[in-house]
Amino acid sequence: MGTRRFSLVIMFAILISVANAQSGNYDKYPFINADIDSISYDSLAMKSFFTKMKEMKEGKRKNLVIVHIGDSHLQADFFTSYVRQHLQQDYGNGGRGLVFPYRVAKSNEPNNYQSSGTGNWKGRRCVMVSPSSIPTGIAGFGLRTDDSASSLKMNIKNGDNLNYSFTKMTLLHDKGPTCFDWVVYTSTDFKDSAVIKDTGKQYGVSADTIVFKDTMSSFTMCTLQSDTGQNEAMIFGVVLSNNRPGIIYHTIGSNGARYSDYTRSQYFIEQLAGLKPDLVIISLGTNEAYAKRFNSDYFESDIDTMLTNIKHVAPDADIMLTSPNDAFRGHRYKNSDIIEAVATIKRESKKYHAAFWDFYHIMGGFGSMQKWYMKHLCQKDHVHFTGGGYTLQAELFYDALQKVIKDGLEKLAP
């Protein structure tokens, strides 16, 4: 599994440097089953989401929070960036949401923000099973420094006709008597700052919120050793928001991730609860089906565990599952195990009253990735898409999502 994951990570890192050719109208691709591009759901699924959407449109609710969980397809944020921006253009921009300094953790990060750091930083992904002093959290990553003079900076870029400057940040970090304090600069001229102090009264994780004096497009924070017993600091993510009504769309992605990796992640479910999601979208299954010894029973059990945990910490959130795309093994071998993986996810969606988007059959089904490759929509690995391919996937998903929202709101109309 280690070799397989490493190769997928390398191939996906290459994707970042590939030109993002736009797909245009997806109707010109005859292998796509546009007539089945829909999200299925029963009478219990999505009901809460529709009600909250209606309340937000009527001004009775300020924000609607969506959390989208996935693997390498989401870590670089190509597909989800399109969905986030279109949702916010249509329903309001509540802020950029969760970000993580992937680059400081020596991994690939979205091209819509940039992180940098000074000092001795070490990162860890949730897919790494070997023992480590670095736990992982909501982003599927953990980042640790033992340097009392470390710093971290993140610069957030605007979206398409969207201003992602922010007025508030919530730092998801560790807690305990050995942890450094943090100095966060709250003004653009660096003259004002706030200190996130660790009282040392409780071990575990913490979420501390800073309100900025100025409207910011970047932030800088530094470790502060206020006690000789402090010798480390860990970060699991940063949530950026503004004071405007609209959608907050958090993207969570970790290269090579499976359902079980997030379940095993020490602080993932606890911090997911802290995001207070209204809708949780899960796009996993590619890496499970890629394994040569795929076992649908184990896969079903892993999905059960994650969905049960989500239901426990976020009982008011609706859930949507999406299928993995068609993919090849070893760049050239069609993978029939994906068919069973998709069927398993579909069964689980019915079991848990979750909505379901069957991208696998919409994109063309078994072996269709070769057709995408011939149209320059996927990489040579026949697992990851090109920029144009992710745009095409996003267009299909957003069209289906818009249909669902329109249908749901119509059913709520008096």
C-alpha positions in Angstrom: 0.0 0.0 0.0 2.9 2.3 0.8 4.4 2.1 -2.8 1.0 2.5 -4.4 0.2 5.6 -2.3 3.6 7.2 -3.0 3.1 6.8 -6.7 -0.3 8.3 -6.6 1.0 11.3 -4.6 3.8 11.9 -7.1 1.5 11.7 -10.0 -0.9 14.1 -8.4 1.9 16.5 -7.5 2.8 16.6 -11.2 -0.8 17.6 -11.9 -0.3 21.0 -10.3 2.1 22.1 -13.0 -0.2 21.0 -15.8 -2.0 23.7 -17.8 -5.7 23.9 -16.8 -7.4 23.6 -20.1 -11.1 24.4 -19.8 -13.5 21.7 -20.7 -16.3 23.9 -22.1 -19.8 22.5 -22.5 -19.8 18.8 -21.4 -22.5 17.9 -23.9 -19.8 17.7 -26.5 -18.5 14.5 -24.9 -20.7 11.6 -26.1 -19.3 9.2 -23.5 -20.8 11.2 -20.6 -24.3 10.1 -19.5 -25.6 13.6 -18.9 -29.2 12.3 -18.8 -28.5 10.5 -15.5 -26.6 13.5 -14.0 -28.7 13.7 -10.8 -28.4 13.3 -7.0 -30.7 10.6 -5.6 -32.1 11.0 -2.1 -35.1 9.7 -0.1 -37.6 11.6 1.9 -35.3 11.7 5.0 -32.2 12.8 3.2 -31.4 16.5 2.6 -34.5 17.7 4.4 -32.6 19.7 7.0 -30.3 21.1 4.4 -33.2 22.4 2.3 -34.8 24.0 5.3 -31.6 25.8 6.3 -31.1 26.9 2.7 -34.6 28.4 2.7 -33.9 30.1 6.0 -30.7 31.6 4.7 -32.4 32.9 1.5 -35.1 34.5 3.7 -32.5 36.2 5.9 -33.4 34.1 8.9 -30.0 32.3 9.0 -26.6 33.9 8.4 -24.5 31.0 7.1 -24.8 27.5 5.7 -21.8 25.3 6.3 -20.8 22.5 3.9 -17.9 20.1 4.6 -16.5 18.1 1.7 -14.1 15.2 2.6 -12.0 13.4 0.1 -8.5 12.3 -1.0 -6.0 13.7 -3.5 -8.8 14.7 -5.8 -9.7 17.3 -3.1 -6.4 18.2 -1.5 -5.4 20.4 -4.5 -9.0 21.9 -4.5 -9.5 21.9 -8.3 -12.9 20.3 -8.3 -14.1 21.7 -5.0 -12.8 25.2 -5.8 -15.2 25.4 -8.7 -18.1 24.2 -6.6 -17.3 26.5 -3.7 -17.1 29.6 -5.9 -20.3 28.9 -7.8 -22.2 28.2 -4.6 -21.0 31.4 -3.1 -21.7 33.4 -6.3 -25.3 32.1 -6.2 -26.0 32.1 -2.4 -23.4 34.4 -0.8 -19.8 34.3 0.3 -19.4 33.5 4.0 -15.6 33.0 3.8 -12.8 30.8 2.5 -13.3 28.2 5.3 -10.8 25.6 6.3 -7.2 26.0 5.1 -4.0 24.1 6.0 -0.3 24.9 5.3 0.3 21.9 3.2 3.4 23.3 1.6 5.0 23.8 5.1 4.1 20.1 5.7 6.0 19.3 2.5 2.9 18.4 0.4 1.0 20.0 -2.4 -1.5 22.7 -1.6 -4.3 24.5 -3.6 -3.2 27.2 -5.9 -5.7 29.6 -4.4 -3.6 30.2 -1.3 0.1 29.9 -0.4 1.7 29.0 2.9 5.3 29.5 4.1 7.1 29.0 7.4 10.3 29.5 9.2 11.8 27.2 11.8 11.7 23.4 12.1 8.4 22.1 10.9 7.4 18.5 10.4 4.1 17.3 8.9 2.2 14.1 8.8 -0.7 12.8 6.7 -3.5 10.6 8.2 -2.6 7.8 5.7 0.8 7.3 7.5 0.3 4.3 9.9 3.8 4.2 11.4 4.1 5.5 15.0 4.6 9.3 15.2 4.6 12.1 17.8 2.5 14.1 15.4 -1.3 13.4 15.6 -3.6 14.3 12.7 -6.8 16.3 12.7 -9.6 17.8 10.6 -7.5 18.4 7.5 -6.2 14.9 7.5 -2.8 16.3 8.5 -0.9 17.5 11.5 2.0 20.0 11.6 4.5 20.2 14.5 7.4 22.5 15.4 9.8 22.3 18.3 11.4 25.7 17.5 10.4 28.5 19.8 11.2 31.0 17.0 9.0 29.4 14.4 6.6 31.4 12.2 3.8 30.6 9.8 2.3 32.8 7.1 -0.6 32.2 4.8 -1.7 34.3 1.8 -5.3 33.8 0.6 -6.1 34.6 -3.0 -9.5 35.8 -4.2 -11.8 33.6 -6.2 -13.6 34.4 -9.5 -15.5 37.6 -8.6 -15.2 36.6 -4.9 -13.3 38.5 -2.2 -11.8 36.0 0.2 -10.3 38.6 2.6 -11.3 37.7 6.2 -12.0 39.3 9.5 -11.8 36.3 11.8 -9.7 33.2 12.1 -10.1 30.1 14.3 -6.8 28.3 15.0 -7.1 24.5 15.5 -4.1 23.6 17.6 -2.9 21.5 20.5 -3.3 22.3 24.2 -1.1 21.4 27.2 1.7 22.7 29.5 4.4 21.8 26.9 2.8 23.9 24.1 4.1 27.2 22.9 1.8 30.3 22.9 1.0 31.9 19.6 1.4 35.6 18.6 -1.0 36.4 15.7 -0.6 39.8 14.0 -4.1 41.4 13.6 -3.4 44.4 11.5 -1.8 44.8 8.0 1.0 47.0 9.4 2.0 44.3 12.0 1.6 47.0 14.7 -1.2 45.1 16.5 -1.2 41.5 17.7 -3.0 39.1 19.9 -1.6 36.2 21.9 -3.2 32.8 22.1 -2.1 31.6 25.5 -2.1 28.0 26.6 -3.1 27.8 30.3 -1.8 24.3 30.6 -4.9 23.2 32.4 -6.1 20.7 29.9 -4.5 18.4 27.4 -5.9 17.7 24.0 -6.9 20.1 21.2 -8.2 23.6 21.2 -10.0 26.0 18.9 -9.1 29.7 19.6 -10.7 32.5 17.6 -9.0 35.8 16.7 -10.9 38.8 15.4 -8.7 41.1 13.2 -8.5 44.8 13.5 -8.2 45.1 9.7 -9.7 43.1 6.9 -7.0 40.7 6.0 -5.9 38.8 2.9 -3.0 37.1 4.8 -2.0 36.3 8.3 1.3 35.8 10.1 1.7 34.0 13.4 4.8 33.2 15.5 5.5 30.8 18.4 6.1 32.3 21.8 7.9 30.5 24.6 6.5 32.1 27.8 7.5 29.2 30.1 10.6 27.0 30.0 8.4 23.9 30.0 7.0 24.8 26.6 8.8 22.9 23.8 6.4 22.3 20.9 3.4 23.4 19.0 1.0 21.6 16.7 -1.5 22.9 14.1 -4.4 21.0 12.5 -6.0 23.7 10.4 -7.2 27.3 10.3 -10.8 28.4 9.6 -11.1 31.8 7.9 -14.4 33.7 7.7 -15.9 37.1 7.2 -18.9 38.7 8.7 -21.1 38.3 5.6 -24.0 35.9 5.1 -23.7 33.0 2.7 -22.0 29.7 2.1 -18.9 28.5 4.0 -17.5 25.5 2.1 -14.7 23.6 3.8 -12.6 21.3 1.7 -10.7 18.4 3.4 -8.4 16.3 1.3 -5.4 14.1 1.9 -3.5 12.3 -0.8 -4.1 8.6 -0.7 -6.8 8.8 1.9 -9.5 6.2 2.6 -12.5 6.1 4.9 -10.5 4.3 7.6 -7.7 6.9 7.5 -10.0 9.7 8.7 -11.6 7.4 11.3 -8.1 6.6 12.6 -7.1 10.3 12.6 -6.9 11.3 16.3 -8.7 14.6 16.3 -10.7 14.4 13.0 -14.2 13.7 14.3 -13.8 16.0 17.3 -12.8 18.9 15.1 -15.4 18.1 12.5 -18.0 18.6 15.2 -16.4 22.1 15.8 -17.1 23.1 12.2 -20.9 22.6 12.9 -21.7 21.3 9.4 -25.1 21.5 7.8 -24.1 19.2 5.0 -21.2 16.7 4.9 -20.2 15.5 1.4 -17.8 12.5 1.3 -15.9 11.7 -1.9 -13.8 8.6 -1.0 -13.4 5.1 -2.3 -10.8 5.6 -5.1 -7.9 4.3 -2.9 -9.8 1.4 -1.4 -10.8 0.2 -4.9 -7.2 0.7 -6.2 -5.9 -1.9 -3.8 -5.3 -5.3 -5.4 -7.2 -7.1 -2.6 -10.3 -4.9 -2.4 -12.8 -6.3 0.1 -16.3 -4.9 -0.1 -17.2 -6.2 3.4 -14.3 -4.3 4.9 -15.1 -1.3 2.8 -18.7 -1.3 4.0 -17.6 -1.5 7.6 -15.3 1.5 7.1 -18.1 3.5 5.7 -20.4 2.4 8.5 -17.8 3.6 11.1 -17.3 7.0 9.6 -21.0 7.7 9.0 -21.9 6.6 12.5 -19.3 8.9 14.0 -20.5 11.8 11.9 -24.1 11.2 12.9 -23.0 11.1 16.6 -21.1 14.5 16.6 -23.3 16.3 14.0 -26.8 14.9 14.3 -28.4 17.8 12.5 -26.1 17.5 9.4 -27.3 15.9 6.2 -24.8 13.6 4.4 -24.1 13.1 0.7 -21.9 10.3 -0.7 -20.3 10.5 -4.1 -18.9 7.6 -6.0 -15.2 7.3 -7.1 -14.4 7.9 -10.8 -13.4 5.1 -13.1 -9.7 4.4 -12.7 -7.1 2.0 -14.0 -4.5 0.0 -12.0 -0.9 0.4 -13.1 -1.9 3.0 -15.7 -3.3 0.5 -18.2 -5.4 -2.2 -16.5 -9.2 -1.6 -16.2 -10.4 -2.0 -12.6 -13.7 -3.8 -12.1 -13.4 -3.6 -8.3 -14.6 0.0 -8.7 -18.0 -1.3 -9.8 -18.4 -3.1 -6.4 -17.1 -0.1 -4.5 -19.7 2.1 -6.2 -22.5 -0.4 -5.4 -21.3 -0.5 -1.8 -21.4 3.3 -1.4 -24.9 3.3 -3.0 -26.2 0.7 -0.5 -24.7 2.7 2.4 -26.3 5.9 1.2 -29.7 4.2 1.4 -28.9 2.6 4.8 -28.0 6.0 6.3 -30.6 8.1 4.4 -27.8 10.0 2.7 -27.9 11.5 -0.8 -25.9 9.9 -3.5 -24.2 11.2 -6.7 -23.1 8.4 -9.0 -20.2 10.0 -10.8 -18.9 6.7 -11.9 -21.8 5.9 -14.2 -22.3 9.5 -15.2 -18.7 9.8 -16.5 -19.2 6.6 -18.7 -18.7 3.7 -16.4 -16.3 0.8 -16.7 -13.2 1.7 -18.8 -14.4 5.2 -19.5 -11.2 6.8 -18.1 -9.5 5.9 -21.4 -12.0 8.0 -23.3 -11.4 10.9 -20.9 -7.6 10.4 -21.5 -8.1 10.6 -25.2 -9.8 14.0 -24.7 -6.9 15.2 -22.5 -9.2 15.1 -19.5 -7.2 12.8 -17.3 -3.6 12.1 -16.5 -1.5 9.2 -17.8 -2.1 7.4 -14.5 -5.8 7.1 -15.5 -6.6 7.9 -11.9 -6.3 11.7 -11.6 -7.9 14.3 -14.0 -6.3 17.2 -15.7 -7.5 20.7 -14.8 -10.0 20.5 -17.6 -11.2 17.2 -16.4 -11.8 18.4 -12.8 -13.7 21.4 -14.3 -15.8 19.0 -16.2 -16.5 16.9 -13.1 -17.3 20.0 -11.1 -19.7 21.2 -13.8 -21.6 17.9 -13.7 -21.7 17.9 -9.9 -22.8 21.5 -9.7 -25.6 21.0 -12.2 -26.9 18.1 -10.3 -26.6 20.0 -7.0 -28.5 22.9 -8.4 -31.3 20.6 -9.5 -31.5 19.1 -6.0 -31.6 22.5 -4.3 -34.3 23.8 -6.7 -36.4 20.7 -6.1 -35.9 20.8 -2.4 -36.9 24.5 -2.1 -39.9 24.0 -4.3 -41.1 21.2 -2.0 -40.8 23.6 1.0 -42.7 26.4 -0.7 -46.1 27.2 0.9 
